[in-house]
């Protein structure tokens, strides 16, 4: 039986400011610029997105919430997932 500690995946995050969308591409091996995906004992996974917020100057509090990604096939990057962010504050963007 696989345990979360046995799983190793990496992801690169991209940001499209015009669409307020985050793209996520997964890799089975470490690549330059990829972040480690951490798996939880009870299921699910997460990664630290803070570098993305900082790099692109995103006010993450504006977009707090749960998002379901859309799976797309990108001509350059292949299969990836896109989260289209929606402002949750009334006084936001």
N, C-alpha and C positions, 0 to 999 in steps of 0.2 A: 504494500500500500504506500502510495506517495504521500509524503508529508510536505507542508508548505516550505520547509527548509530545503527540500530536495528540488524544488522548482526554481529555475532561473530564467527569467525573461528580462528584456530591456526594452525601453521605449524612447522614441524621440518625439518631442512635442513641438508643434509649429503653431503660429498664431496669424490669423488673417484679420487685421484690424478693421477693414472695411465691412466684413461680415460678422464681426465679433464671434469668430469661430476658432476653436482649438482642434488641430489635427493631431492624431496619435498613430504612430507607426511602430509595430512591435518587431523585435529581433530576438532570435534564439541565442545569439552570442553578443558580447559587448562590442559596440561600435562607437566611434568618436562622436561625442555629443549625446549619447544615449544615457538614460537614467535607469537605475535598477527598479524593477517592479517587485514589490513586497507582497507576499501572500499571507493571509491570516489563517490561523488554525480553524476557525469556524467557517471558512469560505470567504470568497471575495479577495480583492487585491487593491493595492493603492501605490501611489508614488508621490514623492515630494514635488509639488508643482510650484513652490515658491520661486525657484530660479526663473520660471516662465513669467510669473507676475512681475518680477523685478526687471528682467531683460526688456519686456515690452511695455513697462509702466502701466500695468493693468490694475485698476482699483478692484481687487477681488471681492471686496464687500458689496460692490454693486451687483455682482453676479452670483451671490450665494444661492445654492439650491442643488437639487439633483437633476442630472441630465442623462438622457438616454442617447448614446451615440448612434450615428448613421454610418453604416458600412459602405464605403465607396471604393471604386477602382480608379486610382489616379494614374494618368498616362505616364508620369515620370517615377512615381514612388510605389506603384502597385497598390495592393490592398491596404487600406488604412481606415481609421475611424474618425468621425468628425462630430464635435460637440458644438452646437450652435447656441451661444450664450444669450440669455435674455436678461436685461436689467431688472432687478427686483426692487430697487428703490424708486420711489416716485420722482425724486429730484435728480435721477441719474441720466446718463447719456441719452 
